[in-house]
């Protein structure tokens, strides 16, 4: 069962790899007796993790019974996960071996605090729902919880296979949160390079109150949700919120955009410089650009993936780079962020991919 998990960051996982596997098999026939029951068993945990029914961590979890459901009903089970190791880790959820008919969105996961400190116990809630129009359903799945630092090689668990991912597009509306300007269609086009790799995604604009807090720019979604957004600080309130000094520390992105004296920079969140991560504003959207791709967990337990460039060509190049370089090689992408410079090497005025004539140079990367 453990072999089904594919977290590849060996350095991060050497001292700690916590795996909780909840395997369940469910069968349902909704006719004269419209209900089903299921039992989750084979709860396993490494020595660095404890799984308990109570906050005092006195009663270990050995099996979980979802109970009976009728079509449209949700069954939720709460338990506690305690970090019994020496390091702080982010709790990551993934579904393993899903099999079923029209049931790919029936499992959800939430955690009151995604970062678990040593000796800390957090409450975890997992839910299974039956589709309202279900007539005959049969499915089986495994839910895998692991402790890790959030990095690009975790894309599959955090976004690709996450059953609750929200793609937030910066709109072309000039009246939006945090006085951000209208975005260009290229930001939406670039998003497709990631959205096509998501098994389940809800799409919305930054002007929709159900996706973005219209007063703060904070992305909305339940704990455990994946948030993906393209477009930079000037047009995307999600990015502007994540990079603003007034934002609570737990919600801040790892890097931020800075423009000063005709130079654009990517800097660390604390303002310190990153060697080489700058370009003159005069070349932006000409034959050069620079972009950032980063992933982190915010204070609400959401996993955030932000991709944008200094200009629209940079954002479009970010999508192509993710598609052609990062995604096919996720197992080797143990970093949480990467800054890349794009150059129109073939001089055709178009943003070609990394293997189609243009040059992509990694400027910096890290965690």
C-alpha positions as CSV (number, residue, x, y, z in Angstrom):
1,X,0.0,0.0,0.0
2,X,2.8,2.4,0.8
3,X,4.3,1.9,-2.6
4,X,1.2,3.6,-4.2
5,X,2.4,6.9,-2.8
6,X,4.7,8.8,-5.1
7,X,6.2,11.7,-3.1
8,X,9.6,12.0,-4.7
9,X,11.5,14.4,-2.5
10,X,14.1,12.1,-0.9
11,X,15.9,14.8,1.1
12,X,12.6,15.9,2.7
13,X,11.3,12.5,3.4
14,X,14.5,10.9,4.6
15,X,13.9,11.8,8.3
16,X,10.2,11.6,8.1
17,X,7.7,9.8,6.0
18,X,4.3,9.4,7.6
19,X,1.7,7.4,5.8
20,X,-1.9,6.8,6.9
21,X,-3.8,4.6,4.5
22,X,-7.5,4.4,4.8
23,X,-8.8,1.7,2.4
24,X,-12.4,1.3,1.8
25,X,-14.7,-0.6,-0.4
26,X,-18.3,0.6,-1.0
27,X,-21.1,-0.9,-2.9
28,X,-24.5,0.8,-3.5
29,X,-27.7,-0.1,-5.3
30,X,-30.3,2.6,-5.0
31,X,-33.6,1.1,-5.7
32,X,-36.2,0.0,-3.1
33,X,-33.6,0.2,-0.4
34,X,-31.7,3.3,-1.3
35,X,-28.7,3.2,1.1
36,X,-25.3,1.7,1.4
37,X,-22.8,1.1,4.1
38,X,-19.1,0.8,4.0
39,X,-16.2,0.1,6.3
40,X,-12.7,1.6,6.2
41,X,-10.0,-0.6,7.5
42,X,-6.3,-1.2,7.4
43,X,-5.3,2.0,9.1
44,X,-1.6,2.1,9.1
45,X,0.9,4.7,10.4
46,X,4.6,5.0,10.7
47,X,6.2,5.5,14.2
48,X,6.3,9.3,13.6
49,X,2.5,9.6,13.3
50,X,-0.3,8.6,15.5
51,X,-4.0,8.4,14.5
52,X,-6.6,8.7,17.2
53,X,-10.3,9.1,17.8
54,X,-9.9,11.7,20.5
55,X,-8.0,15.0,21.0
56,X,-6.2,13.5,24.0
57,X,-4.8,10.8,21.7
58,X,-5.7,8.0,24.0
59,X,-7.8,5.8,21.6
60,X,-6.1,4.7,18.4
61,X,-8.0,4.4,15.2
62,X,-8.1,0.8,13.9
63,X,-11.1,1.0,11.5
64,X,-13.6,3.5,10.3
65,X,-17.3,2.9,9.5
66,X,-18.9,5.4,7.1
67,X,-22.4,4.3,8.1
68,X,-25.3,4.3,5.8
69,X,-26.1,6.9,3.2
70,X,-29.0,7.7,0.9
71,X,-28.5,9.5,-2.5
72,X,-27.4,13.1,-1.9
73,X,-26.3,12.5,1.7
74,X,-22.8,13.2,3.1
75,X,-21.1,11.1,5.8
76,X,-18.2,12.7,7.6
77,X,-15.7,11.1,10.0
78,X,-13.4,13.0,12.2
79,X,-10.2,11.8,13.8
80,X,-6.9,13.2,15.1
81,X,-3.5,13.0,13.6
82,X,-0.5,13.6,16.0
83,X,3.0,14.4,14.9
84,X,5.1,12.1,17.1
85,X,8.4,12.9,15.3
86,X,10.9,15.7,15.7
87,X,10.1,17.8,12.6
88,X,7.2,20.0,11.5
89,X,5.5,18.9,8.4
90,X,2.5,19.8,6.2
91,X,-0.2,17.2,6.1
92,X,-1.0,16.2,2.5
93,X,-4.0,14.1,1.3
94,X,-4.2,12.0,-1.8
95,X,-6.6,9.3,-3.1
96,X,-5.1,6.0,-4.1
97,X,-6.5,3.4,-6.5
98,X,-9.9,5.1,-7.1
99,X,-12.3,2.7,-8.9
100,X,-15.9,3.5,-9.4
101,X,-18.8,4.6,-11.7
102,X,-19.4,8.4,-11.7
103,X,-18.0,8.7,-8.2
104,X,-14.7,10.5,-8.7
105,X,-15.8,13.5,-6.6
106,X,-17.3,11.8,-3.6
107,X,-14.4,12.1,-1.2
108,X,-13.3,15.3,0.5
109,X,-10.7,16.1,3.1
110,X,-10.1,18.9,5.5
111,X,-7.6,19.7,8.3
112,X,-7.8,22.4,10.9
113,X,-4.1,23.1,10.6
114,X,-2.1,21.7,7.7
115,X,1.2,22.3,9.4
116,X,1.7,19.9,12.3
117,X,4.4,20.7,14.8
118,X,6.1,18.0,16.9
119,X,3.8,16.6,19.6
120,X,0.8,18.6,18.1
121,X,-2.4,16.8,17.3
122,X,-4.8,18.2,14.6
123,X,-8.4,17.3,13.8
124,X,-8.9,15.8,10.4
125,X,-12.3,15.4,8.8
126,X,-13.0,13.1,5.8
127,X,-16.3,13.0,4.0
128,X,-18.0,10.6,1.5
129,X,-21.0,11.7,-0.4
130,X,-23.5,9.9,-2.6
131,X,-24.6,11.6,-5.8
132,X,-28.3,12.8,-5.6
133,X,-29.2,11.1,-8.8
134,X,-27.3,7.8,-8.1
135,X,-29.1,4.7,-9.2
136,X,-26.3,2.1,-9.0
137,X,-22.9,2.9,-7.6
138,X,-20.0,0.7,-6.9
139,X,-16.6,2.1,-5.9
140,X,-13.4,1.5,-3.9
141,X,-10.6,3.8,-2.9
142,X,-7.7,4.5,-0.7
143,X,-7.0,7.8,1.1
144,X,-3.4,8.5,1.8
145,X,-2.2,11.1,4.2
146,X,1.5,11.9,4.4
147,X,3.8,14.5,6.0
148,X,5.9,16.5,3.7
149,X,7.1,20.0,2.7
150,X,5.1,21.4,-0.1
151,X,7.1,21.3,-3.3
152,X,6.5,21.0,-7.1
153,X,7.0,17.3,-7.1
154,X,3.9,17.0,-4.9
155,X,1.8,18.4,-7.8
156,X,-0.1,15.1,-8.2
157,X,-1.2,14.9,-4.6
158,X,-1.9,18.6,-4.1
159,X,-3.5,19.4,-7.4
160,X,-3.6,16.7,-10.1
161,X,-5.4,14.1,-8.0
162,X,-7.0,16.4,-5.5
163,X,-10.8,16.2,-5.7
164,X,-11.1,19.9,-4.7
165,X,-9.1,22.2,-7.0
166,X,-10.1,25.8,-7.8
167,X,-8.7,27.6,-10.9
168,X,-9.0,31.3,-10.4
169,X,-8.6,33.5,-13.5
170,X,-7.7,37.2,-13.4
171,X,-10.6,38.8,-15.2
172,X,-10.5,41.5,-17.8
173,X,-12.6,43.7,-15.6
174,X,-10.9,46.9,-14.4
175,X,-12.9,47.0,-11.2
176,X,-11.7,44.3,-9.0
177,X,-10.3,43.6,-5.5
178,X,-7.1,45.5,-4.4
179,X,-7.4,47.9,-7.4
180,X,-5.8,45.3,-9.7
181,X,-6.0,46.1,-13.4
182,X,-7.6,44.1,-16.3
183,X,-5.8,40.9,-17.2
184,X,-5.0,39.8,-20.8
185,X,-6.4,36.7,-22.4
186,X,-2.9,35.3,-22.5
187,X,-3.1,34.7,-18.7
188,X,-6.1,32.5,-19.4
189,X,-4.4,30.7,-22.3
190,X,-1.4,30.0,-20.1
191,X,-3.7,28.5,-17.4
192,X,-4.7,25.7,-19.8
193,X,-1.2,24.1,-19.5
194,X,-2.1,23.3,-15.9
195,X,-5.9,22.9,-16.0
196,X,-5.7,20.0,-18.4
197,X,-3.7,18.1,-15.9
198,X,-6.3,18.4,-13.1
199,X,-8.8,15.5,-12.7
200,X,-11.3,17.7,-10.9
201,X,-11.4,21.5,-11.1
202,X,-13.9,24.3,-10.5
203,X,-13.2,27.5,-12.5
204,X,-14.0,31.1,-11.5
205,X,-13.0,34.7,-11.8
206,X,-11.3,37.0,-9.3
207,X,-14.5,39.1,-9.4
208,X,-16.6,36.2,-8.1
209,X,-17.2,36.4,-4.3
210,X,-17.4,32.6,-4.1
211,X,-13.8,32.4,-5.3
212,X,-12.0,35.5,-4.0
213,X,-12.8,37.7,-1.0
214,X,-13.7,40.9,-2.7
215,X,-12.3,43.1,0.1
216,X,-9.0,41.4,0.7
217,X,-8.2,39.4,-2.4
218,X,-7.8,36.2,-0.4
219,X,-8.6,33.1,-2.3
220,X,-11.5,31.1,-0.9
221,X,-11.8,27.4,-0.5
222,X,-11.9,24.7,2.2
223,X,-8.9,23.3,3.9
224,X,-7.2,20.8,1.7
225,X,-8.3,22.6,-1.5
226,X,-5.9,23.3,-4.3
227,X,-5.8,26.9,-5.6
228,X,-4.2,27.6,-9.0
229,X,-3.9,31.0,-10.5
230,X,-2.0,32.6,-13.4
231,X,-1.2,36.3,-13.9
232,X,0.9,38.7,-11.8
233,X,0.7,41.2,-9.0
234,X,-0.7,44.0,-11.2
235,X,-3.7,42.1,-12.5
236,X,-4.3,39.3,-10.1
237,X,-5.6,40.1,-6.6
238,X,-4.8,36.5,-5.4
239,X,-1.1,37.2,-6.1
240,X,-1.3,40.8,-4.7
241,X,-2.9,39.5,-1.5
242,X,-0.3,36.7,-1.2
243,X,2.6,39.2,-1.7
244,X,1.4,42.2,0.3
245,X,3.3,43.1,3.5
246,X,-0.1,43.6,5.3
247,X,-1.1,40.1,4.7
248,X,-0.9,37.7,7.7
249,X,2.4,35.8,7.6
250,X,0.7,32.4,7.3
251,X,-0.9,33.4,4.0
252,X,2.1,35.0,2.3
253,X,3.7,33.5,-0.8
254,X,7.4,32.5,-0.7
255,X,8.5,35.2,-3.2
256,X,7.2,38.6,-4.4
257,X,7.3,41.0,-7.3
258,X,9.1,44.3,-6.9
259,X,9.5,47.1,-9.4
260,X,12.0,49.9,-8.7
261,X,13.9,52.4,-10.9
262,X,12.9,50.8,-14.1
263,X,13.9,47.3,-13.0
264,X,11.6,44.4,-12.2
265,X,12.6,42.0,-9.5
266,X,11.6,38.7,-7.9
267,X,12.6,38.8,-4.3
268,X,12.1,36.7,-1.2
269,X,9.0,37.5,0.9
270,X,11.2,39.3,3.4
271,X,12.5,41.6,0.7
272,X,16.0,40.1,0.4
273,X,17.3,39.8,-3.2
274,X,17.7,36.8,-5.4
275,X,20.8,36.8,-7.6
276,X,19.9,37.2,-11.2
277,X,16.2,37.5,-10.7
278,X,15.7,40.9,-12.4
279,X,15.1,42.4,-15.8
280,X,14.9,45.9,-17.2
281,X,11.3,47.0,-17.7
282,X,12.3,48.1,-21.2
283,X,12.7,44.6,-22.5
284,X,9.6,43.2,-20.9
285,X,7.2,41.9,-23.5
286,X,9.9,42.4,-26.1
287,X,12.4,39.6,-26.7
288,X,13.0,38.8,-23.0
289,X,10.9,38.0,-19.9
290,X,11.1,36.3,-16.6
291,X,8.6,34.2,-14.7
292,X,7.9,32.5,-11.3
293,X,6.3,29.2,-10.5
294,X,5.7,28.5,-6.8
295,X,3.7,26.3,-4.6
296,X,3.0,26.7,-0.8
297,X,0.4,26.0,1.9
298,X,-1.5,29.0,3.3
299,X,-2.9,29.5,6.7
300,X,-6.3,28.1,5.8
301,X,-4.8,24.7,4.8
302,X,-5.1,25.4,1.1
303,X,-2.4,24.5,-1.3
304,X,-1.6,27.4,-3.7
305,X,0.1,27.2,-7.1
306,X,1.0,30.6,-8.6
307,X,2.5,31.1,-12.0
308,X,3.2,34.5,-13.6
309,X,5.8,36.6,-15.4
310,X,6.9,40.2,-15.4
311,X,4.7,40.7,-18.5
312,X,2.2,38.7,-20.5
313,X,4.8,36.9,-22.5
314,X,6.4,35.7,-19.2
315,X,3.2,34.3,-18.0
316,X,2.5,32.5,-21.2
317,X,6.1,31.2,-21.1
318,X,5.5,29.9,-17.6
319,X,2.6,27.7,-18.8
320,X,4.7,26.3,-21.6
321,X,7.6,25.6,-19.3
322,X,5.4,23.8,-16.8
323,X,3.9,21.7,-19.6
324,X,7.2,20.8,-21.3
325,X,9.8,20.7,-18.5
326,X,8.3,20.6,-15.0
327,X,5.4,18.3,-15.5
328,X,7.2,15.5,-17.3
329,X,10.0,15.6,-14.7
330,X,8.0,16.1,-11.5
331,X,10.0,13.4,-9.7
332,X,13.1,15.6,-9.8
333,X,11.4,18.9,-8.9
334,X,11.9,19.0,-5.1
335,X,11.9,22.8,-5.0
336,X,9.0,24.9,-3.9
337,X,9.7,27.7,-6.3
338,X,11.6,28.3,-9.5
339,X,12.5,31.5,-11.4
340,X,13.2,31.1,-15.1
341,X,14.3,33.6,-17.8
342,X,12.7,33.4,-21.3
343,X,14.4,34.7,-24.4
344,X,13.0,34.8,-28.0
345,X,16.0,33.2,-29.4
346,X,14.6,32.5,-32.8
347,X,13.4,36.1,-33.1
348,X,9.9,35.3,-34.4
349,X,8.2,37.5,-31.8
350,X,6.2,34.6,-30.4
351,X,6.6,32.6,-27.2
352,X,7.8,29.2,-28.4
353,X,8.2,26.3,-26.0
354,X,11.5,25.2,-24.4
355,X,12.2,22.8,-27.3
356,X,10.7,24.8,-30.1
357,X,13.4,27.5,-30.7
358,X,13.3,29.7,-27.6
359,X,15.7,29.7,-24.6
360,X,14.6,29.0,-21.0
361,X,17.3,29.5,-18.3
362,X,16.7,28.6,-14.7
363,X,17.8,31.7,-12.7
364,X,17.1,30.4,-9.2
365,X,15.1,27.8,-7.3
366,X,14.6,26.7,-3.7
367,X,12.3,25.9,-0.8
